[in-house]
Amino acid sequence: MKKSLFMLAGAAAIVLSAVSLRAQQNPMAPQAMRANSGDPMELSAEQQAKYDEIRAASRKKIEEVYKEMKVYRDKIEAIKEEEKAEFEKILTPDQKQVYEAMQAEREAVMKARKAQAEEMRKARKARAEEMKKAREAASAPRQ
């Protein structure tokens, strides 16, 4: 029993060491980013203002691209709907029933995946808020 506990503790130490080493080797690893939070470049107020302008301009360009992408997505969706309608025309009633059942199953799976993805987004957002509060609390002047 003691031997197993000792081996477990040793394995845990090795894993923690590996995680720490990986964070040191990869500055973009989440652990390293948390450790290096703040403003490592120490931008001046003028530099930060210019960066904010650059970032806003880039976001505006990206939004335009997203609008263009939506147009193409809508066109693709219309083509897919047309294909589906044409395909359904060639099916027998029995085949159509099977096809509709397959479609319903597919939609249920997709709905479940979307719900799971949404839950994951919410969890990430909550963790980010917790981390932000912890950073703010850690950097707040102590009285």
N, C-alpha and C positions, 0 to 999 in steps of 0.2 A: 504494500500500500504506500509506504513512504517512498519507495523507489519510483512508483508511478507518479506520485505527486511531484517528486524532484524532477523527473523527466518532463512533465507537463510545464513546470515552471521554467525549465531550461528552454523548451520549445517556444514558450511565450516570449522569453527574453530575446531569442534569435529573431523571431518575427518582428518584434518592436525595433530591434536594431536595424533590420533590413528596411523597415518603413522609414526610419530616421535617415539612414544612409541614402535611400532613394530620394527623399525630400531634399537632401543636401545636393545631390547630383543633378536634380531636375528643378530649377528655380520656378518652373510653372506648375509644379505639383501643388495640389491644394494645401498640403501641410506647409510647404515652403512659402506659398503666397500668404497664408495666415500669419506666419512668423515674420514676414517682411512687410506687413500691412503698413499703411501710412502713405507718405509721399517720398519714396526712395530717391526720386530725381530732384526733389525740392524745387519745384517749379515756382517761379516768381508769379506775382499776381498778374502781370502783363502776359507772361507765357501761358498761364492757365486760361486767361481770357481768350487769347488767340487759339489755343487748343480747342476751347469750347466752340469757337466760331467754325473751325475746321471740322469738328465732329458734327455740328449742326448741318453744315453744307453737305457732308457725306451722307448723313441720314436722309436728307431731302432727296438726294440722288437715288439712294437705295429705295425710298418710297416710290419714286417714279418707276423704277424697274419692277417693283412688286405689282404696281398697277398694270404694267405691260404683261407681266406673267399671268395676271388674273384674266386678261383678255384671251390669252392663249389657252389657259385652263378651261375657260368657258367654251371655247371652240372645240377643244378635245372632248369635253363632256357632251356637247351636242352631237359630235360624230359617234361617240359611244352609244348614246341613246338611239340614234338612227340605226346603228348596227344591231342593237338589241331588238328593235322593232322588226327589222328585216329578218333576223334570225327566228324570232317567234312565229313569223308567218309560215315558215317551212316545217314547223313542228306539228306532230300529231297531238291530239288532246292529252293522251297519256304522257307523251314526252314533255308537253308543256307543264303538266302537273309536277313532274320530276324536276324540271328546270326551275319552276317557281319555288319548290321546296329547297333546292340548292341555293337559290338567291336569298331566301329568307335565312337560311343557316349562315350564309356568308355575311349578311347584314348583322346578324346577332353577334358573330365573332368580331366584326369590325367595331360594333358598338361597345363591346366589352373591352377591346383594346384601347379605344378612345377614353373610356372611363378610367382604365388603369393608368394611361398616360396623364390624364388630368390629375389623378390622385398623386402621381409622382411629381408633377409640376407644383402642386400645392405643398407637398412635403419639402421640396427643394426651396420654395419661396419662404416657408416657415423657418427652415434651417438658416437661410440667409439672413432673415430678420433677427433671429436669435444671435447669430454671429455678429451682426451689426451692433446690436444692443450690448453684447459682451465687449466688443472693441470700444464702444463709446464709454462704457462703464470703466474699462481699464485705463482709458486715456483721460478720463475726467480727473480734474485736480482733487486730491484728497484733502479733506478738512479735518 
